[in-house]
Amino acid sequence: MDEIKTTDHQGEREVRIAKIQKIKEMGIVPYAQHFDKKNLIWDIIREYETKEHRDINDIIPAPINQVQTAGRVMLYRSHGKLAFAKLLDSTDEIQLMFHRDNCNLMTNDGWLMTNLNDGSEEWMSAYKFMEKLVDVGDFIGVTWEVFKTHKGELTIFVSAFTFLSKAIRPLPEKFHGLHDQEDIYRKRYLDLVTNPESYQRFLLKSKFYQVLREFYTKEWFVEIQTNILWNSASWAAAKPFITHHNDYDSDVYLRIAFETGLKKATVGRFEKVFEIGQDFRNEGSDPSHLQEFTQVEHYAVYRNYEDNMKFTEKMMDYIFDQLQLPKKFQVMDKEGQSKEVDFTTPRERIDYTKGILDACGIDITKYGLDDADILKKDILGKKINFEWMEKMGTITLIDYLYKKVLRPTIVGPAFIYNYPVIMQPLARVSDGDGNIVEQFQLLVNGREICKAYSELVNPLEQQANFDKQTEAANKGDEEATSGDDDFVTAMEYGMPPQSGFGMGLERILAIITQQENLRDVVMFPLMKPEVKRTEEDGNVEMLKGWKVERLSVKDEENTDYWTLPALEDVEKLAKKYLKDTYRHCLDVAKVMKHFAHKLGQNEEIRYIAGLLHDIDRDHVGKDPTKHMGEEFEKIVSEVHLPKILADDIKSHYTSKTSVAVSSLLRRYLVSVDELTGFIFAVGLMRPTGLEWMDYSSVKKKLKDKKFAAGVDRTEVLNCEKYLAIPLDQFVPEMIKAMRG
């Protein structure tokens, strides 16, 4: 019988495929139909860990049939007559032992075979079959007796095993698992196998959903399933996904919220309703936002938002108690600062308007949409400043003021309430104060977890709000919610007073499992199609659309870069010389690093190039004739910047320096420089900044020649000129990097 070996020209996958043929020739089905698994590994451990066991020397010749289980082989070591393996199932892992003198393979029709033949003159023992034809990653079923080794490890002596399924790709190394973040997201199934912490996280997620449903059931809520496809996209300031319904020959929208359906149910007699499901918003994604996300919404009649605060506390207490979660743990904010939060109730309650007033002396309820200049003057009068405020409208100014003077002081969990009506034009206005809406959010170290309202149930006011949103949409606001005539009609039949609540489940799960990225609590997050890279003859792949193109470039990853300064010194230099321009340079650095990661290039080199590309700009008083001149050379000499990297940086101002845009690094630097500033300026015009921004927002502003008139529109298109990447595909990648 020929032994299957790996050669230099034959990868492990091909070797394993060849083993499948050998297994078939022996009359064994390599992908079984069924196995009678009688015991979970966890149950075996619980039952036999404390029992008395027979001596292994008594077991080998005459084992007792005690257990029958199955799982994936995770480790195999052979020691002459003895072999040991690890078997993993959905509950735990256990050691297996095989002995040459009593090892049998059970065929798919139930026969025990000690020796197998593939039709040739040679025979292979079942023991050798396990050693030669079963690989780490394969699935087997095992039977017989449990004992403990001399080291005290619980072990199954396997007198008979059944081959169940062949893995033709090798698993990542067991003790190191997956570490590349993109691989973890794209191949979550391997992450779950090799990283126990990830597997436990998703088990907790499943239990979380069970407990959440239990809570609502105990509180006499009825679970309702609403449509995913709707004729309108109402109830959130968000851009919807649109698809075409062939049978109706009309465009329909994937829901952006459950609100419409659940509130109509309250018209139809239901008093307490909830839903857990997926929402879809066709906008940007980042560590704290997903385009497809899981939401729980509930509506309870005869309640207001203050009742909902108490109900939210009760819900959180129940979840933490049932899942036996600690209520004190570390949570990282959006700036990467970790602080201890305490989920013990009752929650702190913070008045949004009063909190800002107490923090800086500004009463934000006094300012209307047309009072931006007055508000700017008052903010500056309090010696408060933030970048680009001169270009902000009233709503954005209030939001940035909150983030500057109040939000950093809140660790939480805390309820933030009493929002000004200008910030939430669709919410129910307070009966006691026409400047305030009845709404709250739960804030945990800068992260917004849930939002709740006293709901608007007046159909005339609702129709008026829809009309205002339609007007905004006609003026180009892509996030304006659309009207819903059917919903207003339902309201006109009478809708009871009520309070609604919405919570993103990925967000709360990320917090309680201490994850920084929402994708870490999504089992199979949607990823962009993978672009494979190769490198040969000094060429590197470029992206054109999402297809692979080739671009000949000079090899910038050469030894001339080995004298790079310490990153810490470079960042100190940037903070020393950059004032007004620091934010721009940091954005360019982040974008350069993002593309370096995407193309498998040196991230540190590109980050430094981005951070220092305008290092002299403030120092020379923004004088373009002095930019990239003697002062630049003096400044970068403080960190002994290699000449080749200094030349790379000079290339972004090639019209003055005459340094050619020849290398891949230079092509990217000149492509992202002007465009980064333009994207940031667009973000300042939006209430949510870069969050939820997509290419269409940038495209709209590019057409407006009065907007950011100082930006050279031809420079914005450098990605198409130097990289052959269309702007509509380049910009979303930049937005993602700038959010990070």
LUMLUMMI-658538 format. One line per 8 residues: their letters; for each residue x, z, y of C-alpha. Coordinates in steps of 0.05 Angstrom, whole numbers. Last residue first. Layout:
BEGIN
a> X:Z:Y  ...
END
This chain:
BEGIN
grmakime> -223:255:1095  -271:225:1146  -218:178:1173  -202:152:1103  -275:136:1087  -283:101:1154  -221:60:1139  -247:38:1071
pvfqdlpi> -314:19:1102  -276:-22:1155  -235:-65:1107  -294:-94:1069  -334:-119:1129  -269:-139:1164  -251:-188:1109  -183:-177:1076
alykecnl> -133:-234:1084  -79:-182:1099  -47:-205:1164  -101:-246:1199  -162:-215:1165  -137:-144:1175  -116:-163:1246  -190:-172:1266
vetrdvga> -190:-112:1313  -131:-142:1349  -174:-203:1367  -227:-157:1396  -177:-128:1445  -204:-59:1461  -209:-44:1535  -283:-60:1536
afkkdklk> -299:-1:1492  -372:-22:1494  -386:-74:1548  -371:-131:1499  -428:-108:1453  -416:-151:1392  -363:-103:1367  -414:-47:1375
kkvssydm> -463:-78:1325  -407:-92:1275  -383:-20:1278  -452:8:1262  -462:-46:1208  -397:-25:1174  -422:44:1154  -429:112:1187
welgtprm> -463:167:1146  -414:218:1175  -368:187:1226  -404:222:1283  -472:250:1262  -505:243:1330  -473:173:1338  -439:149:1401
lgvafifg> -375:187:1385  -371:152:1318  -366:84:1353  -306:109:1392  -273:132:1327  -283:63:1297  -252:31:1358  -191:76:1356
tledvsvl> -180:61:1283  -188:-14:1294  -131:-17:1344  -80:13:1296  -108:-7:1227  -84:-79:1221  -17:-71:1257  0:-13:1210
yrrllssv> -24:-50:1148  18:-112:1161  78:-68:1178  74:-30:1112  67:-95:1073  129:-123:1106  138:-179:1156  105:-161:1222
avstksty> 167:-184:1260  200:-138:1310  196:-174:1377  193:-106:1411  144:-126:1466  95:-173:1431  112:-138:1365  78:-73:1385
hskiddal> 58:-54:1314  128:-77:1293  160:-18:1327  136:28:1272  170:-14:1218  233:-15:1260  233:61:1263  223:61:1187
ikplhves> 285:17:1177  325:58:1226  314:122:1187  283:178:1229  335:230:1246  282:283:1264  303:289:1337  323:215:1335
vikefeeg> 248:200:1335  242:224:1407  304:190:1435  286:123:1405  215:127:1431  241:145:1500  286:84:1500  229:35:1488
mhktpdkg> 169:32:1443  122:42:1503  157:36:1570  121:-27:1593  56:-2:1564  56:59:1611  14:112:1575  48:166:1616
vhdrdidh> 115:155:1582  109:221:1542  36:207:1525  54:142:1490  120:165:1459  94:185:1390  49:123:1386  70:100:1316
llgaiyri> 93:170:1297  34:193:1255  21:124:1225  93:113:1204  97:184:1176  34:173:1134  62:107:1110  127:137:1085
eenqglkh> 91:196:1054  41:152:1015  93:110:979  54:52:948  3:50:892  -43:1:928  -101:50:937  -55:108:951
afhkmvka> -19:68:1005  -87:48:1033  -107:121:1042  -39:141:1070  -45:88:1124  -115:111:1141  -94:184:1146  -35:166:1190
vdlchryt> -79:123:1235  -128:181:1243  -71:229:1259  -43:181:1311  -112:175:1344  -122:251:1345  -54:262:1376  -62:212:1433
dklykkal> -86:260:1486  -30:310:1470  26:281:1429  99:302:1442  106:370:1410  48:363:1361  78:299:1334  148:330:1328
kevdelap> 120:389:1290  86:340:1242  151:303:1231  189:368:1218  137:389:1165  142:320:1133  216:331:1122  257:273:1148
ltwydtne> 265:211:1104  337:198:1083  318:160:1019  284:105:1059  342:55:1059  341:62:983  284:13:975  209:20:974
edkvslre> 201:-30:1031  207:-89:983  195:-150:1026  128:-182:1017  98:-239:978  22:-233:978  -19:-241:915  -95:-236:912
vkwgklme> -137:-191:867  -212:-192:879  -249:-136:913  -258:-175:977  -187:-197:984  -144:-139:962  -68:-147:959  -23:-145:898
vngdeetr> 51:-133:905  109:-182:899  182:-163:892  190:-205:829  136:-167:792  84:-113:805  17:-105:772  -46:-73:798
kvepkmlp> -117:-70:771  -175:-67:820  -229:-20:795  -300:-34:818  -320:19:869  -340:85:840  -407:116:824  -400:188:802
fmvvdrln> -406:201:726  -414:276:715  -427:295:787  -402:365:802  -331:343:820  -360:284:859  -384:335:911  -312:347:931
eqqtiial> -282:415:950  -302:452:886  -311:527:884  -361:528:826  -412:565:870  -397:519:928  -397:453:891  -462:473:857
irelgmgf> -495:488:925  -473:420:951  -489:380:888  -559:410:890  -576:385:959  -630:432:985  -697:415:1017  -752:462:1041
gsqppmgy> -822:453:1067  -870:501:1102  -945:493:1105  -1008:489:1146  -1062:451:1107  -1068:375:1113  -1136:346:1131  -1164:276:1116
ematvfdd> -1123:251:1175  -1060:272:1140  -1074:223:1084  -1082:167:1135  -1016:188:1167  -983:181:1098  -1012:112:1086  -989:89:1155
dgstaeed> -916:107:1142  -870:93:1200  -796:80:1192  -741:131:1203  -689:114:1255  -620:109:1223  -608:36:1240  -619:49:1315
gknaaetq> -620:-22:1342  -670:-20:1399  -727:-38:1353  -707:22:1310  -714:68:1370  -784:40:1385  -803:50:1313  -778:122:1317
kdfnaqqe> -821:135:1378  -882:105:1343  -869:150:1282  -867:210:1327  -934:190:1359  -964:181:1289  -942:251:1270  -969:281:1334
lpnvlesy> -1037:249:1319  -1034:269:1245  -1023:344:1261  -991:374:1199  -919:384:1225  -884:428:1175  -853:496:1189  -785:473:1170
akciergn> -728:481:1119  -657:457:1111  -607:471:1056  -533:478:1043  -497:462:1108  -423:476:1099  -385:510:1156  -368:572:1118
vllqfqev> -436:574:1084  -493:554:1130  -567:557:1110  -609:515:1158  -672:535:1196  -730:501:1230  -788:517:1276  -770:473:1336
ingdgdsv> -753:501:1404  -763:475:1476  -839:484:1472  -832:559:1462  -886:603:1432  -922:552:1389  -855:526:1364  -849:450:1358
ralpqmiv> -857:421:1289  -798:375:1271  -791:301:1286  -750:307:1350  -697:352:1319  -638:359:1368  -679:351:1431  -727:404:1405
pynyifap> -673:456:1411  -657:492:1345  -684:562:1336  -651:577:1268  -585:585:1233  -591:625:1169  -525:654:1147  -482:653:1083
gvitprlv> -443:665:1123  -374:652:1152  -398:638:1222  -346:641:1279  -324:569:1270  -398:548:1279  -407:579:1348  -357:554:1401
kkylydil> -331:485:1380  -382:463:1328  -439:484:1373  -407:448:1432  -398:387:1389  -472:386:1372  -493:399:1444  -448:342:1468
titgmkem> -474:295:1414  -546:308:1435  -531:300:1510  -492:235:1505  -417:231:1494  -366:185:1527  -333:238:1571  -331:284:1511
wefnikkg> -278:239:1480  -236:298:1454  -259:368:1465  -259:414:1526  -283:483:1544  -259:515:1609  -330:541:1623  -335:493:1681
lidkklid> -316:437:1632  -380:453:1594  -422:455:1658  -395:388:1681  -408:357:1614  -479:385:1614  -493:355:1682  -466:287:1660
addlgykt> -508:289:1596  -573:306:1632  -613:243:1614  -632:266:1543  -654:333:1570  -616:397:1583  -645:466:1595  -649:485:1521
idigcadl> -572:485:1518  -566:551:1556  -490:554:1568  -455:622:1573  -400:607:1523  -410:647:1459  -473:684:1479  -508:620:1501
igktydir> -485:584:1438  -512:639:1394  -576:643:1436  -590:569:1423  -574:571:1349  -605:640:1335  -566:670:1278  -597:706:1218
erpttfdv> -550:742:1170  -577:738:1099  -610:796:1062  -582:789:1010  -514:788:976  -485:718:977  -418:743:1004  -368:692:1028
eksqgekd> -292:699:1025  -255:648:1068  -215:585:1053  -194:538:1109  -190:465:1088  -219:437:1153  -286:422:1120  -292:495:1098
mvqfkkpl> -265:526:1033  -307:579:998  -276:640:965  -319:688:924  -368:746:930  -436:740:896  -406:737:826  -449:693:780
qlqdfiyd> -489:722:722  -528:657:715  -594:695:716  -571:741:773  -542:686:817  -603:642:808  -653:698:820  -617:723:882
mmketfkm> -613:652:909  -688:641:900  -707:707:932  -663:691:992  -696:623:997  -766:655:994  -747:702:1051  -725:643:1094
ndeynryv> -787:604:1073  -832:658:1101  -795:649:1167  -805:573:1162  -881:580:1157  -927:591:1098  -1001:574:1088  -983:518:1041
ayhevqtf> -918:516:1001  -875:454:999  -814:445:956  -754:398:954  -696:398:905  -645:344:915  -596:306:873  -551:255:906
eqlhspds> -540:180:909  -503:158:971  -459:220:967  -435:265:1024  -388:325:1027  -325:294:998  -341:227:1032  -394:174:1025
genrfdqg> -419:128:1079  -490:103:1082  -544:72:1039  -583:136:1026  -613:149:957  -649:210:932  -648:234:860  -692:287:829
iefvkefr> -719:358:829  -790:364:854  -833:421:881  -906:437:894  -945:498:916  -1016:489:943  -1041:428:905  -1111:408:930
gvtakklg> -1101:333:945  -1076:343:1017  -1020:385:986  -1004:325:942  -994:283:1004  -940:332:1024  -903:321:959  -906:245:963
tefairly> -881:239:1034  -828:292:1028  -790:267:968  -732:241:1010  -690:177:1019  -732:138:970  -708:71:946  -743:20:990
vdsdydnh> -786:-41:974  -782:-114:992  -840:-158:972  -858:-209:919  -906:-161:886  -882:-180:816  -810:-191:839  -802:-125:875
htifpkaa> -740:-134:918  -690:-80:934  -672:-41:996  -627:21:999  -645:63:1059  -608:79:1124  -618:152:1144  -653:194:1196
awsasnwl> -700:223:1143  -774:224:1129  -794:152:1118  -770:90:1083  -833:48:1072  -864:10:1014  -835:60:965  -794:58:901
intqievf> -770:125:873  -841:150:865  -859:223:862  -854:270:802  -888:336:811  -869:406:788  -923:458:802  -903:523:836
wektyfer> -930:589:809  -871:632:831  -850:641:759  -850:565:751  -806:557:812  -756:607:784  -755:576:715  -742:508:745
lvqyfksk> -681:535:782  -657:571:719  -659:507:678  -624:467:733  -569:520:738  -561:520:663  -545:446:664  -496:456:721
llfrqyse> -463:513:684  -451:467:625  -422:417:674  -372:468:701  -355:491:630  -333:420:613  -291:414:675  -256:480:660
pntvldly> -243:458:589  -202:399:613  -183:351:555  -252:331:528  -291:336:593  -237:298:632  -238:245:578  -313:234:587
rkryideq> -303:236:662  -265:171:658  -277:140:726  -280:206:763  -221:238:727  -182:173:731  -191:173:806  -167:245:811
dhlghfke> -103:233:771  -94:297:732  -124:283:664  -106:328:606  -40:366:604  -43:404:539  -80:351:501  -41:290:522
plpriaks> -92:239:544  -133:212:486  -110:152:446  -153:89:445  -181:63:379  -222:126:365  -248:121:293  -314:154:274
lftfasvf> -341:196:216  -290:207:161  -315:262:115  -273:321:95  -267:362:32  -225:423:12  -216:442:85  -193:514:93
itlegkht> -226:533:159  -183:577:204  -190:641:245  -121:658:273  -93:726:252  -20:706:251  -19:711:175  -75:660:176
kfvewtvg> -148:681:175  -200:653:127  -262:608:126  -282:567:65  -309:498:52  -330:436:90  -306:386:143  -336:328:182
ifdgvdvl> -290:281:220  -287:249:289  -224:213:312  -189:233:377  -123:251:344  -114:201:289  -137:196:217  -104:140:177
kemfkyas> -36:168:158  -43:243:153  -116:248:132  -107:190:84  -45:225:57  -87:286:38  -140:240:9  -86:211:-35
mweesgdn> -66:138:-28  -61:91:-87  -19:28:-97  -36:-31:-142  -78:-65:-89  -153:-62:-82  -152:-12:-24  -146:48:-69
lntmlwgd> -164:121:-56  -144:186:-88  -178:254:-87  -247:225:-77  -311:265:-72  -373:221:-74  -430:233:-24  -452:162:-6
ntmlncnd> -410:162:58  -349:182:19  -323:253:16  -248:255:20  -215:309:-21  -158:358:-11  -139:410:-62  -65:405:-82
rhfmlqie> -43:373:-16  -70:430:26  -109:421:91  -119:474:144  -167:470:203  -163:510:268  -225:520:312  -249:495:380
dtsdllka> -313:513:417  -386:496:432  -393:420:440  -344:407:383  -268:410:376  -227:411:312  -154:430:313  -109:409:256
falkghsr> -61:440:206  -25:407:148  6:438:86  42:407:26  98:381:71  86:410:140  38:363:176  13:376:247
ylmvrgat> -52:348:275  -85:363:342  -151:347:376  -193:321:318  -264:312:344  -323:349:312  -360:367:249  -385:428:211
qvqnipap> -401:452:141  -388:525:126  -385:573:66  -370:531:4  -325:578:-34  -254:553:-48  -224:553:-118  -151:531:-122
iidnidrh> -136:540:-47  -178:602:-35  -139:652:-78  -73:635:-44  -109:638:23  -127:711:12  -202:725:17  -233:743:83
ekteyeri> -265:806:111  -312:793:168  -298:804:243  -285:732:264  -332:703:212  -401:702:244  -381:693:317  -327:641:301
idwilnkk> -373:602:256  -428:603:308  -381:576:361  -360:521:314  -432:499:305  -454:501:233  -498:457:188  -473:389:208
dfhqaypv> -506:341:159  -469:277:175  -500:210:191  -488:135:204  -413:133:196  -366:90:236  -304:76:193  -346:64:130
igmekikq> -300:80:71  -293:30:14  -217:32:14  -215:-37:46  -257:-10:103  -206:44:117  -150:-7:118  -189:-50:167
ikairver> -200:10:213  -126:25:208  -111:-44:239  -154:-24:299  -113:39:305  -48:-1:307  -77:-49:359  -95:10:403
egqhdttk> -26:40:394  7:-21:423  41:-75:383  102:-112:409  151:-54:406  124:-37:338  75:16:315  70:25:240
iedm> 16:15:187  42:31:118  32:-23:66  0:0:0
END
